[in-house]
Amino acid sequence: MNQNRWLSDLFTKTKSENRAALIGYLPAGYPNKSDSIEYIKAMIAGGVDAIEVGFPYSDPVMDGPVIQQASEISLQNKVKADDVLRLQSEVAKVNVPAIVMSYWNPIEKYGVAEFLQLMQKNHGAAVITPDLTIDESTEWISQCRKFDINSIFVVAPNTSDARLEQVTKLCTGFIYAASIMGVTGTRNVVSNQAQQLVNRIRKFSELPVAVGLGVSNRDQAKEVAKYADGVIVGSAFVKLILENTNKDQALTKVKQLAKELSEGVRNAR
């Protein structure tokens, strides 16, 4: 499969089903190296359409306490780039789009071309780089094109229209819309700024727009899925695993949450 088809095929499918895609996130090597894939498979069994594999980093400035804690556990488990890429490969093997979410430093440290070459070999779909600005991304974008990996940037409610136009032109696969200013985490309500942001993005781009930051239950997923093309859920899954030390219970709860979120995105329109 051509890498750039992973996401376009997914969004074509979800559009034909008149629903948003559900994207789940888990840091590689969390809660440990051997179990990550089991939790991801539980998410998929519950109805998650695509997986973001997090590349744990020691200074995760855009992540809230839950994902920071999970990243610390992954780093204690000595997770390296090769573990991230191995997990991404295992996701692709079950025919689900595998996206890597990484701060810029670990990719640069590993070597941009080397990282993307391995992603291509492993049938990776895309890389999301939350802290890479488009002003510094010329080389990154050209390498992503060379290795046929989608490059996804993050925009937020405070991104100006002029900037939105520039950023969205450089995204491929989908555009990541952060629903609020600030760090990741589960919230009681998803900011109404998210819908305004999605509407603004659509003035400049026809790419699918996925909303992340704050979605943690069926009702929130349903609300966001009314206007977005994708709903991204991370902290809610991570929190369940943190709170349930019994593996079987945690796997059951992860699958159950995925099922509830999936019902939300499927019944939104």
PyMOL commands that set and color helices and strands:
alter all, ss='L'
color gray80, all
select helices_A, chain A and resi 3-16+36-46+65-76+81-93+104-110+112-121+134-136+138-147+161-170+193-202+218-225+235-243+247-266
alter helices_A, ss='H'
color red, helices_A
select strands_A, chain A and resi 21-27+50-54+98-101+126-128+150-152+154-155+175-178+209-212+230-233
alter strands_A, ss='S'
color yellow, strands_A
deselect
rebuild
show_as cartoon
